[in-house]
Amino acid sequence: MIKVLPPKTAEEVMARERERKATTLLMALPEDHLAKLHKMANAKEIWKAIKSRFGGNDESKEMHKYLLKQQFDGFSVSTSKGA
């Protein structure tokens, strides 16, 4: 049996699209962060909060890159077997 669905308005389509995007963002987060972001209304608000929590500013990114480079430079692999 074929079911005929009523036509949707542009607002309904956009609301569903926003809901889908927000759900996708929430599924990508670790569980301990979900409670903080679940109350937000749309994907734009969620994305803004994610960027502010996990992105950091340019100075912190440069410092993180510098620390990772120092750790990498200090890393060495043993050539002896079994060690």
TAJO-V906690 format. One line per field, one symbol per residue. ss: DSSP state (h for helix, s for strand, l for the rest). psi: psi as a letter, one per 40 degrees, with the letter a starting at -180 (. if undefined). burial: I if it has 9 or more other C-alpha atoms within 8 Angstrom, else O. Layout:
# TAJO-V906690
ss=???
psi=???
burial=???
This chain:
# TAJO-V906690
ss=lllllllllhhhhhhhhhhhhhhhhhhlllhhhhhhhlllllhhhhhhhhhhhhhllhhhhhhhhhhhhhhhhhlllllllll
psi=hhhhiiiiiddddddddddddddddddeiideedddedeididddddddddddediiddddddddddddddddehihheiie.
burial=OOOOOOOOOOOOIOOOOIIOIIIOIIOOOOOOOIOOIOOOOIIOIIIOIIIOOOOIOOOOIOOOOOOOOOOOOOOOOOOOOOO
